[in-house]
Amino acid sequence: MKKGNSIELRLLKLILWTYILICFIIAGLNYGYAKKATPEVAEFIYSFWHFYENWIKTIIIIICSFLTIRIIRTTQDITMRKRNLIGFTIAAFLVHIIGPILLHNKEIYFFTMPLPWTTTPLQLLYTDTAFYQSRVPIWGVAGITAALIVYICYSVIILIGTLLFGRRLQCSTLCLFNGFVSEVFAPAFPLVGKKKETKPYLLKLFAILRWVFFIGALIFTIWWFLFLLGVQIPGDYQFISRLETFRYLCAELLVAMFFWVVLLGRGYCHYCPLGTLLALYGKAVGQQISTDESKCIQCGKCNQACPMTIDIKSPAAVAKAVKDIRCVGCGHCIDACPTKTLRYTTGVLSWIRRKKLNSKGMVKGK
């Protein structure tokens, strides 16, 4: 590694350590101390939290995207990586800067993770929930309606985006929870020790956790749907809401940070409930990595580049498409391939491509 890259890598690691530390402090203050503090102190904590979540996070994404590009551009093609980083930067500006200014809502990022990742939008539909009661004086009924409209539009964009781009648009380009960290800090992982291949036993554990967390998220989602429909079901909505917050803080936020330190940025992506749903949706629409654009030379660089430890090399040897539920659509394998034999596609995109090829063939035949 060149000296300049070494300095940039150290700076990237320092920013990530700082980001993790601030997350711990803010989470503790916001979800713990603020509820017991005086109104003035609580207001300061909330204001600092919003400033950090919106402005500081956006600045971090911009700076670290620049550093990451500087570090990796000398070793490989970075076309897909640059698209990802540009996507996260645009998403951050829209969600953390433009959205709050236009909608007068500093927490619009709550609504950029579709079901079943969080039931926050569903909680806004019931006026007695703590979330609704704490937001309606600030946002007003019109603000709450606007937030729900943003949520619906965002969810539709994610579904259509998978069809149009052939990869999980949320996970690879838009996720402002774990996805952006995985890309903008990619060269910095792990913070402790050297990068190691994810062991088979850990992949099996992740596979179990994937379905445990997915089923758990579905239970929360179904519970709120039934509750809002007036169905008599066991459980208290306040307890359910607190339980979901506890799950987010302990089993998702803190564990995701742990993976950044000792494993890899995409650790949480192995069992993210939304990622699992999008993987199932991708499977239904024929999402895959085609491996027949050219002849594979079996260099193995695709496997080395994949942050989800997917075996791309073996199917590529026989021009077989890669269909793996773990694929987040990051495109690292496509950048790493020296013969450019890899391409994202779906059933819809394949149909469009065939139509174009047939049209060209007919024109030539004439």
Secondary structure, 3 states (H helix, E strand, C coil): CCHHHHHHHHHHHHHHHHHHHHHHHHHHHHHCHHHCCCHHHHHHHHHHHHHHHHHHHHHHHHHHHHHHHHHHCCCCCCHHHHHHHHHHHHHHHHHHHHHHHHHCCCCHHHHCCCCCCCCHHHHCCCCCCHHHHHHHHHHHHHHHHHHHHHHHHHHHHHHHHHHHHCCCHHHHHHCCCCHHHHHHCHHHCCCCCCCCCCCHHHHHHHHHHHHHHHHHHHHHHHHHHHHHCCCCCCCCHHHHHHHHHHHHHHHHHHHHHHHHHHCCCCCHHHCCHHHHHHHHHHHHCCCEEECCCCCCCCCCHHHHHCCCCCCCHHHHHCCCCECCCCCCCCCHHHHHCCCCCCEEECHHHHHHHHHHHHHHHHHHHC
